[in-house]
Amino acid sequence: MASILSSFAYVPCAFLIRLSILLYVRSVINWWSRTRSRPLPPGPRALPFVGNVFSIPRYKPWLGFRDLSAKYGEMTYLEAFGQSILVLSTPKVIFELLEKRSANTSDRLPTPLIPLAGQDYNFAFMPYSTFWRRHRRAFWQQFHPDASVKYRSVQRAYARDFLAKLLDAPAELRQLIRYNFSGAIMKVVYDAEITNVDDERINIIDEAFVGLREITVTMQVLLELLPILGRLPSWMPGAKFVKTLTRSQAPNDHLVHVEFGKSKAIVVSGRAACLRQSHMFTMKTLGSWPRGIFCGLGAARANRTIQDRRGKPGR
């Protein structure tokens, strides 16, 4: 009996060794098929099996990548568990690769992070396809620079309301800025009225992106390598990231379905005061997805920028 139990003690070790060998062979095959032995851009020396996992910045990654670029140049190559990462640090090389060669760089790799965070409706994360082009076209027709002129009245009204509220409560500057951005975007996208800083929809917009915002780069790589990790129960030790990601599912569902349903009822009833044509166009073509994307990305990005800076210049 003792010998049987002792044999089981070696199973995890054997499994890890086999997994490490498999990952190494896979990374070599991927490297060879991708580069045909041509040299890659410079970067930190990779460790066996794990690559540059320990070189990837975890806290304030933009500062860490800036330091890496200062050391290795405008293109820095990293690898983590067989996943290639190319860091571009100058406008020139970004324009050259992402604009001039967009046919090669426009695609999106499928990742389990997106559905876990409730962002599978977001065409910013969709693979390059006809489905994606339809969404982009619908979005562009309603929000290109010339079309955005018709939204100025909404922005102006919220800006004036923001200034009036700021005079009454100057200590609530940050909350009022969140209110200003979120209220204007909700009005433009859903014809929904937000009249005070305590409206729950302001927090819903911010929570919609909390999963993608707070997950670490290392955990992203591990999830892409082993998608089964996303099925771990959130109560399990070490699975806190699952709870962080899934926390965004309900807010995203609210933006895409609940707010869309309210907006649709307003348009059908003929009571829409804002964007009747764009609402109808979006409903007839693609449903609620593009508007949920615009609302979430616009307001959440503005809110997060305010939270990140917190009056600290030069960051």
C-alpha positions, -999 to 999 in steps of 0.1 A, spaced: 0 0 0 28 24 9 45 17 -24 13 25 -43 9 58 -25 45 68 -31 41 62 -68 13 86 -70 35 113 -54 55 114 -86 25 119 -109 24 157 -106 61 160 -111 60 138 -142 30 158 -155 48 191 -151 79 178 -169 59 165 -198 39 197 -200 71 218 -200 86 197 -228 54 200 -248 54 238 -244 90 240 -254 85 219 -285 54 239 -294 72 272 -291 101 260 -313 76 248 -340 57 281 -338 89 301 -341 102 281 -370 69 282 -390 65 319 -383 101 332 -389 117 305 -411 148 311 -389 149 348 -397 160 370 -367 134 385 -345 135 421 -331 157 425 -300 144 418 -265 153 404 -231 168 370 -229 141 344 -227 140 316 -201 133 280 -210 96 271 -212 83 304 -196 100 328 -220 99 364 -208 71 361 -183 92 377 -156 102 406 -179 66 416 -186 56 445 -163 27 438 -140 22 472 -124 18 503 -146 28 483 -177 31 514 -199 60 525 -178 76 491 -179 72 488 -217 87 523 -220 118 512 -201 121 481 -223 118 502 -254 145 526 -242 168 496 -238 160 475 -269 147 500 -294 114 509 -311 104 473 -315 108 449 -286 101 412 -288 88 393 -259 75 357 -255 54 342 -227 46 305 -228 48 304 -265 28 336 -270 46 362 -290 44 399 -280 57 428 -300 60 461 -283 59 492 -306 71 524 -290 73 552 -317 46 567 -339 67 560 -370 69 522 -365 33 521 -353 21 538 -384 43 516 -406 31 483 -392 -5 490 -381 -15 514 -408 5 507 -440 4 470 -434 -30 468 -418 -40 438 -440 -14 418 -420 -20 433 -385 -58 440 -383 -68 406 -371 -76 396 -335 -66 364 -320 -94 346 -302 -90 347 -264 -110 333 -235 -107 367 -217 -133 384 -239 -163 362 -232 -154 358 -196 -155 396 -192 -187 399 -211 -171 417 -240 -178 393 -268 -202 418 -283 -174 444 -287 -162 446 -323 -129 460 -310 -121 424 -300 -136 406 -329 -115 388 -356 -112 406 -389 -141 394 -410 -172 405 -428 -191 405 -396 -166 429 -381 -166 451 -411 -204 454 -409 -201 466 -373 -173 490 -381 -193 505 -410 -224 510 -389 -203 526 -362 -185 549 -386 -216 561 -403 -230 574 -370 -199 587 -353 -174 599 -379 -162 635 -374 -188 651 -397 -217 631 -382 -206 640 -346 -215 676 -352 -252 668 -346 -243 657 -310 -229 690 -299 -262 702 -285 -262 673 -261 -226 679 -251 -233 716 -247 -263 709 -224 -244 685 -202 -214 709 -201 -236 737 -188 -252 714 -163 -218 702 -152 -206 738 -146 -238 747 -126 -234 716 -104 -197 724 -99 -205 758 -86 -227 742 -60 -204 714 -50 -167 721 -61 -154 693 -39 -172 667 -61 -152 675 -92 -142 640 -101 -178 627 -96 -191 655 -117 -167 648 -146 -178 612 -146 -214 624 -146 -207 648 -175 -191 621 -198 -215 593 -189 -246 615 -191 -237 629 -225 -229 595 -240 -260 578 -226 -281 605 -241 -264 602 -275 -264 565 -277 -296 555 -259 -316 588 -256 -314 581 -218 -314 609 -193 -289 610 -164 -296 639 -141 -274 634 -110 -241 620 -100 -257 591 -80 -273 575 -110 -265 538 -109 -258 537 -147 -226 557 -142 -212 529 -121 -226 503 -145 -206 518 -174 -174 518 -153 -179 482 -141 -184 470 -176 -146 472 -182 -133 465 -147 -125 428 -157 -102 437 -186 -88 466 -168 -77 449 -136 -65 415 -150 -27 412 -151 -7 406 -183 7 374 -168 -28 360 -161 -38 370 -197 -10 349 -211 -18 319 -188 -55 320 -198 -47 321 -235 -23 292 -230 -47 272 -208 -83 284 -214 -96 257 -190 -84 280 -161 -114 302 -169 -137 274 -157 -122 273 -122 -148 282 -95 -141 317 -81 -140 304 -45 -110 281 -54 -76 293 -40 -57 312 -68 -88 317 -89 -96 353 -78 -90 364 -114 -121 345 -125 -142 366 -102 -125 398 -114 -133 390 -150 -169 377 -146 -177 408 -125 -181 427 -158 -207 403 -173 -238 417 -157 -229 454 -164 -222 446 -201 -255 426 -203 -273 456 -189 -258 480 -215 -264 457 -245 -299 444 -236 -317 464 -209 -307 499 -221 -312 488 -257 -348 476 -248 -356 509 -232 -342 528 -262 -361 507 -287 -394 513 -269 -387 551 -271 -380 550 -308 -409 528 -317 -433 550 -297 -420 580 -316 -409 599 -284 -372 599 -293 -357 633 -288 -322 624 -299 -308 603 -327 -340 588 -340 -325 580 -374 -293 565 -360 -312 544 -335 -335 530 -362 -306 524 -385 -286 505 -358 -317 484 -348 -325 474 -384 -289 463 -392 -270 451 -362 -291 454 -331 -278 466 -298 -241 457 -301 -226 488 -316 -243 512 -292 -233 491 -262 -197 493 -275 -198 531 -279 -214 537 -246 -190 514 -227 -158 524 -244 -164 562 -244 -176 567 -209 -155 540 -192 -123 553 -208 -131 589 -197 -139 578 -162 -108 556 -159 -85 584 -172 -98 606 -143 -92 578 -118 -57 570 -131 -44 606 -130 -59 618 -97 -42 651 -101 -7 636 -105 9 653 -135 38 637 -154 26 601 -151 
